[in-house]
C-alpha cells in the first residue's frame, strides 16, 4: 500500500522534469564565495583576479611562491590576498585553475587533498606554437578539464573562462568585457554557480555548453581566436546568439 508520504514525494523523473522547466537564467547568489586563482601571477590569472575583486568577490591569488603571490596581490589592490598554492586552495570556496598547460598536471596532482570538495574551474588551454601560429593539443584524457577531473576525483570540476583576453581583463580603462563564457560540467548546480560568477563581471554572461567530455573543442577554439586576433589586431571573444 502506498503511504501518503510516498505518494507526495517526487520521484527522479519528476525532479528531472521540474529542473528542465527552471528558468536557465535563475542563478544563485555567489557574492559571498571566496575565489582562489591558482596561477594568479600570470596574465590570465591576474586579469580574472582583478575582475572578480572589482566585482566585489573576495579573491586570493595562488602561486608556488607565497611572496610572488603577495606581490601580485599588492599590485592589484582591491583587497586581494596572495598565498602559496596549497593555502589558496584551502581558503577558497571556488578555485580557478589558470596555470600554464605545461605545469597543469603536476600542480593539480600536488593539490589533490586541498582541492577535495571544492568547486574547481579549469580555464587552461592546451596549445602549441610554431612558425604557423597557435594550434590545439589533445591531452591523453581528452582535454585539460578532463585531466583535472581525473586528477581530482574528490573535487567538483567544471570548465570555463577559456576565451577571454588577458589584455582586456587587466585594463582598468575597460569597464565591460563584452563576451559570453562557455561553461561545462557534470552538475547543473555547479555550472549554475560558474555562470553566476561569470555574470558578476559587467558585460559578461555564462552560458551552459555541455559536459566535460565536450571541453576539448572549447579549449581548442582559443587557437582560432589567437589567429583572428593576430590578423585583425583585436581581442576577440565570443557571443552566443538566440539564448
N, C-alpha and C positions, 0 to 999 in steps of 0.2 A: 504494500500500500504506500502511495506517495504522500509524504507529510506536507503540510502547508509550507514549511520552510524550504523543503526540497523543490516544491513546485515554483516557489517565488525566486529561487536562486538562478541567475542566468548561467547557462552553460557556455562552453568555449565558443561555439558557433555564434551565439547571441552576442557575446562580448566582441567578437571579431567584427560582426556586422555593425555594432554600435561604434566601434573605432573607425570604420570606413566612413560613417556619417559625420564624424567630427569635422569641424572647420579646420582645414590644414594650417590656417594662419592663427589659430588659437594656441599660442605658445606660452610656455611657463615663464615666470619671473625669475631671472637669473642674476639680478643685480647684486645679490649677496654672496655670490660664489667667488672664491679666490682662484684666480687664473695664474697658473705657472707656465712659463715659457722656457723649455729646455732648448738650448741653442739661442738664447735671448741676446747674446752678444753679436750674432751675425745680423746681416741686413734685414732678412725677413723676420727673424725673431724680434729684433729691436722695433721694427715697424708695427708688428702686431701688439707688442707690449705697450708701445706708445698709444696706439689707437684704443685699446681696451682701457687703459688707465685714464685717458682723456674722456672716455665714455662713463667713467665712474666706477669701474671694476677695481678691486684690489688685485695688484699684479706683483708677482715675484719672478725675477729673471734668474734662470739657472745656467751655470757654466761648470766646466770641470774645475775651474779655479774660482773660489769664492770672491777673491779680490777683483778679478776681472769682471765678474757679475756685478759687484757693487759699484765699480767704476762706471759701467754702462748704465746702471740704475740711477746713479747720481747725475749723469749727463742728461738723462731723460727727464728726471724730476717726477712731478705728479704723484708723489708718494710711492713710487715703485721701489721695491726692495731687491737686493741681489743676494744670492746664496749659491752654495755648491749644489750640484745637480740633485743629489740624494735628499738634501734638506728642502730644496724647492719642491720636489715631488711629494715629500711627506706633508708639507704645509699647505698644499694646494688641493682644491676640490676638483678642478679641471686642469689637465696638463697638456699643453700643446707641444708636439714634437717638431722642432724646426731646425734640427741638426743637419749637417752635410750628409748626403747619402753614404759617403764612404765610411762614416762612423755610426751610421744608423743602428745596425745590428748590435755592435759592441756596446753602445750606450744603453740600449733598451735591456739587453741581457743583464747588464750590471745593476739595473734599477728594478728588476722584477719584483722584489719584495716591496719596495717603496711605492710602486705603481699599482699594487694589488688593490682592487676595489675602486680605483679611480676612473673617472671618465677621461680617456686619452683621445686627443685629436691629432692625428698624423697628417702633416701637410708637406711631407717630404716628396720630392720628385726625383726618381732615379733617372738621371740624364748623363749622356756622354757628349763630348765636344770634340770636333776635329775641324779640318780646314773647310768643310762644307757647312759647318754650323752645329746646332744642337740636335741630338737625336735621342730617342727613348731607349732605356734599358729595361729588360724584363727580369726581375728577381726570380729566383727559384720558386718562391712561394706564390708568385703571380704579380705582386705589387708591394710597395713599401708598407701599405696599410695591412696587407695580409701577413707580411713578415712580422709586423708589430703584434698582430693578433696571435701569431704562433709563439712569439717570444714572451708574451704577456697573457698567459691563459686566465689569470685572475683579474684582469683589467677589462674595462668596457671600451673597446677600441672602435673609434669612428675615423672618418677621413674627411677633411675639409680645408679650405683656405689655400688651395694649390695655385690658383690663377691670379694672385694679387701682385701688383707691382710694389716691390720694396721701396722704390723711389717715391711713389705716391704715398705709401704708408708712413714714411718718415718725414714727409714735407709738411711742416706746420702751416704753410700757406694754403694747403689743400684742405678745405673744410669737409668735403664729402668724397667718399670713394664710390664712384658710380659703377657698381658691378654686382653681379649675383655670385653666390658661393654655392657650389655643388657639395651637398652633404650626403655621405654614405655611412651605413652602419646596419647592425643586425637588430637593434631595438628601436622602436618608434619613440619611446621615452627618451632615449639617448640622442637620437637625431633631432628631436624637438628641442632639446636643450642646446645643441650646437646651432641650430637655426636661430634660436632666440639670442644666443651670443652674437652671431653674425649681425643680427638686426640692431644690436646695441651701437654699432658703428654707423654714423649717418651716411645715407646713400647706399648702404649695403643690405642685401637680402639673402638669407639662406634658403636654398631650395633642395628638397629631398631628391636624390638622384640614384637610389638603389642600394643594394647590399654591398659588402666589401668585395665580393667577387667581381664587381664592376669597377674597382678602383684603378686598375691598370690604365684603362683608356683615359680616365680623368687625369691621372698623373702624367701620362704621355702627351696630352694636349698642350702642356706647357712648352714643349719643343716647337709646336706650331706657332704659339703666341710669341715666343722669342724671335722666330723668323719674321713674323709680321712686324714686331717692334723694331727690328733692325732695318727692314725695308722702308717703313713709314716713319721712323724716328718717333715712336709713340710709346705709350704704356698701356697696351691693350688689355682689356678684361672681357668678361662675358655678360650677356643679358639673355635670359631665357624668356621667350615670348609666350603669351596666352596662358600664363599661370599667375 
